[in-house]
Amino acid sequence: MAVAALAGCGSQSQALKTVERERSTDTNVPFKGCDKVKCTGELGGAPYEIKLPTKWNGTLIIYSHGYRFTEPVPPAFAPVDRTALPAAGNELADQLVSQGYALAGSAFKTNGWDVLDGVAAGEQLHAFFLKNVGNPDRVYVTGDSLGGLITETLAQKHPEWVSGSAPFCGVLGGTNLNLDLALDVAYAVKTLIYPDLKLTGFASNDEAVQNWQGAYAAITKAGGDVANGVPKILLVAALVDSPAQTKTYDGSTIESQVRARAESILTALGYGTYGRYDIEQRVGGNPSGNDKADYAGRVSNEERSLIDLVSPGATDRLLTQLDSGQRVTADSAARAAADKLGNPTGRIDDPTITMHTKSDPLVLVQNEVVFRDRVDAATTTRKADLVQLYTLPPATYSPQTGAPYGAGHCNFTTPQRLGVLTLLDNWVRRGAIPAGEGITKAFGGDPSVSQVYSPGPWPAPVPAN
């Protein structure tokens, strides 16, 4: 008992020292600059870059980028990206460095759904920085999309050196939950719109791309058929709560809503085809299933009314058609392996601020609800360490200019990103929990940033984590 008591005192003492260091007011912490340290290079097969200020405030920010395709994919077929990113954009990086922050970021050893490689890259950057640059008083981890999942996985794995976490538009519901929805989209598209669509087991990335292209043509054609095609698009969207706004379409008219939902379906279908091919190669099979899905139970009265307004009785006809389709069963071993590719438990040990656009066609905003519920279930003492913020889009905008924020995947302004990191820094260094006037001040009075907006529940039943 005496030994246990001494051990407890030791851990409390260490925790106090950590807090004391994190709250240091030193703005001129010693470090080695890029004239003495190799600030660009490669670690473990991943290119990295470090940006350093003239005077260092003792804070290191490690950034994890979002999903990068393993091969060129539609619609742009852009070259594969292997660049190192120390922040989400040069403007943000310049502002953070000018305020005394040190930034570090890298590509990952592999592209694709490479959460484990992303976590390893963050660990390697942290170790390299400590050995070669300086000893930070505090470390913040942040990232976009898949990088948001990597961010939270790093924070969960390394509470001993992570001081705060800021995942943006993160896949915080985990790999399987999101890939299941992609299967729901693909299944509904195959059953209602494009019978030739393959759901799983693609032989190559090229085959997966060809399937997406065929679906694209079929969905585009369906969008021009008001009586028959449009109800199908609306029903597919209803099954997974695809947003009625995207960065391109504001959803201010029925036509705009249909276009937005078609775009959302095609976005999700990318991860249901060439994205799925990558994941299935990693886990050795198909990790997703819809054999127990109750699709009729996912269509709300409001969604039903809209579909039947376009074509009377269409909802029941289409749901009957869905029930007659060939369902898919997950391979249990592949599903277990995919679960290890990122699935936050909700156990948080440090201040955590998330931000999500209200209308995200790729990583649904409801990921935040799943994560919040897991935090509530995982702990009774750290719930206050989670603050969730949302950006709300303008009511109208043109397809030519697009939404400036709030609609689209990871569509944030630089001031919005900077505001989150400012709030996190004030929380860690000064104990100022983000709320009220503090939030308003951090975002310069930006009315599009909300802490009170509440997304709906996840579109499908969520299994216990």
Secondary structure in CASP SS format (residue, H / E / C, confidence):
PFRMAT SS
TARGET T0000
AUTHOR 0000-0000-0000
METHOD secondary structure of the structure
MODEL  1
M C 1.00
A H 1.00
V H 1.00
A H 1.00
A H 1.00
L H 1.00
A H 1.00
G H 1.00
C H 1.00
G H 1.00
S H 1.00
Q H 1.00
S H 1.00
Q H 1.00
A H 1.00
L H 1.00
K H 1.00
T H 1.00
V H 1.00
E H 1.00
R H 1.00
E H 1.00
R C 1.00
S C 1.00
T C 1.00
D C 1.00
T C 1.00
N C 1.00
V C 1.00
P C 1.00
F C 1.00
K C 1.00
G C 1.00
C C 1.00
D C 1.00
K C 1.00
V C 1.00
K C 1.00
C C 1.00
T E 1.00
G E 1.00
E E 1.00
L E 1.00
G C 1.00
G C 1.00
A E 1.00
P E 1.00
Y E 1.00
E E 1.00
I E 1.00
K E 1.00
L C 1.00
P C 1.00
T C 1.00
K C 1.00
W C 1.00
N C 1.00
G C 1.00
T E 1.00
L E 1.00
I E 1.00
I E 1.00
Y E 1.00
S E 1.00
H C 1.00
G C 1.00
Y C 1.00
R C 1.00
F C 1.00
T C 1.00
E C 1.00
P C 1.00
V C 1.00
P C 1.00
P C 1.00
A C 1.00
F C 1.00
A C 1.00
P C 1.00
V C 1.00
D C 1.00
R C 1.00
T C 1.00
A C 1.00
L C 1.00
P C 1.00
A C 1.00
A C 1.00
G C 1.00
N H 1.00
E H 1.00
L H 1.00
A H 1.00
D H 1.00
Q H 1.00
L H 1.00
V H 1.00
S H 1.00
Q C 1.00
G C 1.00
Y C 1.00
A E 1.00
L E 1.00
A E 1.00
G E 1.00
S E 1.00
A C 1.00
F C 1.00
K C 1.00
T C 1.00
N C 1.00
G C 1.00
W C 1.00
D C 1.00
V H 1.00
L H 1.00
D H 1.00
G H 1.00
V H 1.00
A H 1.00
A H 1.00
G H 1.00
E H 1.00
Q H 1.00
L H 1.00
H H 1.00
A H 1.00
F H 1.00
F H 1.00
L H 1.00
K H 1.00
N H 1.00
V C 1.00
G C 1.00
N C 1.00
P C 1.00
D C 1.00
R E 1.00
V E 1.00
Y E 1.00
V E 1.00
T E 1.00
G E 1.00
D E 1.00
S C 1.00
L H 1.00
G H 1.00
G H 1.00
L H 1.00
I H 1.00
T H 1.00
E H 1.00
T H 1.00
L H 1.00
A H 1.00
Q H 1.00
K H 1.00
H C 1.00
P C 1.00
E C 1.00
W C 1.00
V C 1.00
S C 1.00
G E 1.00
S E 1.00
A E 1.00
P E 1.00
F E 1.00
C C 1.00
G C 1.00
V C 1.00
L C 1.00
G C 1.00
G C 1.00
T H 1.00
N H 1.00
L H 1.00
N H 1.00
L H 1.00
D H 1.00
L H 1.00
A H 1.00
L H 1.00
D H 1.00
V H 1.00
A H 1.00
Y H 1.00
A H 1.00
V H 1.00
K H 1.00
T H 1.00
L H 1.00
I C 1.00
Y C 1.00
P C 1.00
D C 1.00
L C 1.00
K C 1.00
L C 1.00
T C 1.00
G C 1.00
F C 1.00
A C 1.00
S C 1.00
N H 1.00
D H 1.00
E H 1.00
A H 1.00
V H 1.00
Q H 1.00
N H 1.00
W H 1.00
Q H 1.00
G H 1.00
A H 1.00
Y H 1.00
A H 1.00
A H 1.00
I H 1.00
T H 1.00
K H 1.00
A H 1.00
G H 1.00
G C 1.00
D C 1.00
V C 1.00
A C 1.00
N C 1.00
G H 1.00
V H 1.00
P H 1.00
K H 1.00
I H 1.00
L H 1.00
L H 1.00
V H 1.00
A H 1.00
A H 1.00
L H 1.00
V H 1.00
D C 1.00
S C 1.00
P C 1.00
A C 1.00
Q C 1.00
T C 1.00
K C 1.00
T C 1.00
Y C 1.00
D C 1.00
G C 1.00
S C 1.00
T C 1.00
I H 1.00
E H 1.00
S H 1.00
Q H 1.00
V H 1.00
R H 1.00
A H 1.00
R H 1.00
A H 1.00
E H 1.00
S H 1.00
I H 1.00
L H 1.00
T H 1.00
A H 1.00
L H 1.00
G H 1.00
Y H 1.00
G H 1.00
T C 1.00
Y H 1.00
G H 1.00
R H 1.00
Y H 1.00
D H 1.00
I H 1.00
E H 1.00
Q H 1.00
R H 1.00
V H 1.00
G C 1.00
G C 1.00
N C 1.00
P C 1.00
S C 1.00
G C 1.00
N C 1.00
D C 1.00
K C 1.00
A C 1.00
D C 1.00
Y C 1.00
A H 1.00
G H 1.00
R H 1.00
V C 1.00
S C 1.00
N H 1.00
E H 1.00
E H 1.00
R H 1.00
S H 1.00
L H 1.00
I H 1.00
D H 1.00
L H 1.00
V H 1.00
S C 1.00
P C 1.00
G C 1.00
A H 1.00
T H 1.00
D H 1.00
R H 1.00
L H 1.00
L H 1.00
T H 1.00
Q H 1.00
L H 1.00
D H 1.00
S C 1.00
G C 1.00
Q C 1.00
R C 1.00
V C 1.00
T C 1.00
A C 1.00
D C 1.00
S H 1.00
A H 1.00
A H 1.00
R H 1.00
A H 1.00
A H 1.00
A H 1.00
D H 1.00
K C 1.00
L C 1.00
G C 1.00
N C 1.00
P C 1.00
T C 1.00
G C 1.00
R C 1.00
I C 1.00
D C 1.00
D C 1.00
P C 1.00
T E 1.00
I E 1.00
T E 1.00
M E 1.00
H E 1.00
T E 1.00
K C 1.00
S E 1.00
D C 1.00
P C 1.00
L C 1.00
V C 1.00
L C 1.00
V C 1.00
Q C 1.00
N H 1.00
E H 1.00
V H 1.00
V H 1.00
F H 1.00
R H 1.00
D H 1.00
R H 1.00
V H 1.00
D H 1.00
A H 1.00
A H 1.00
T C 1.00
T C 1.00
T C 1.00
R C 1.00
K H 1.00
A H 1.00
D H 1.00
L E 1.00
V E 1.00
Q E 1.00
L E 1.00
Y E 1.00
T E 1.00
L C 1.00
P C 1.00
P C 1.00
A C 1.00
T C 1.00
Y C 1.00
S C 1.00
P C 1.00
Q C 1.00
T C 1.00
G C 1.00
A C 1.00
P C 1.00
Y C 1.00
G C 1.00
A E 1.00
G C 1.00
H C 1.00
C C 1.00
N C 1.00
F C 1.00
T C 1.00
T H 1.00
P H 1.00
Q H 1.00
R H 1.00
L H 1.00
G H 1.00
V H 1.00
L H 1.00
T H 1.00
L H 1.00
L H 1.00
D H 1.00
N H 1.00
W H 1.00
V H 1.00
R H 1.00
R H 1.00
G C 1.00
A C 1.00
I C 1.00
P C 1.00
A C 1.00
G H 1.00
E H 1.00
G H 1.00
I H 1.00
T H 1.00
K H 1.00
A H 1.00
F C 1.00
G C 1.00
G C 1.00
D C 1.00
P C 1.00
S C 1.00
V E 1.00
S E 1.00
Q C 1.00
V C 1.00
Y C 1.00
S C 1.00
P C 1.00
G C 1.00
P C 1.00
W C 1.00
P C 1.00
A C 1.00
P C 1.00
V C 1.00
P C 1.00
A C 1.00
N C 1.00
END
